Amino acid sequence: GAVVSQHPSWVICKSGTSVKIECRSLDFQATTMFWYRQFPKQSLMLMATSNEGSKATYEQGVEKDKFLINHASLTLSTLTVTSAHPEDSSFYICSAGPRGAREKLFFGSGTQLSVL
Amino acid sequence: GENVEQHPSTLSVQEGDSAVIKCTYSDSASNYFPWYKQELGKRPQLIIDIRSNVGEKKDQRIAVTLNKTAKHFSLHITETQPEDSAVYFCAASTHFGKGTHLIIQP
């Protein structure tokens, strides 16, 4: 199946700093990518849909200025957690598929963010 | 927006028995329903999916049924094995249910 690569797999940062997470589709082009947040023993919560060449679409309750998304190419989307605080500590995971949300999606390996 | 409800949150079955997980969705426009299996510390893996123009789909021990009128779909696992133990998520397109922790008792 298709491969989605996500980096870094874990990051520890100080409160107030910004953290960038990358999501790459390795063997297909993705006009849309999806960013999720997952707390321990909970479900994946869709944060936003990243759209190549245009603005991301954020889910209700997700701060767009806090979670900056850039999808500058057909194989790369980035999520930047700005001015991170301890409550932003979570598992962030991206997904993408050759046909967007209408068919099979493949997930990155996730990024565990810990903000001190 | 789409709202996906999933039940039960935890399901314990004896090895060899069947397991059934049920989900409902709210947006009648949704037309793609995947099921994912997530093992501890790993990424979700697609195990089966169904589109809205199909009522049932089977892949070996796994089957999914969809009732589009009632807006609910179910996952059926037969002849359960210890390696089936994991958290299972249903989804309506990109919106996930809360997950079911499936425990297979030896």
Interface residues (C-beta under 8 A of the other chain):
Chain A: F34 Y36 Q42 S43 L44 M45 L46 T49 E59 Q60 I93 S95 A101 R102 E103 K104 L105 F106 F107 G108 S109 G110
Chain B: G1 N31 Y32 P34 K42 R43 P44 Q45 L46 D49 F89 S93 T94 H95 F96 G97 K98 G99
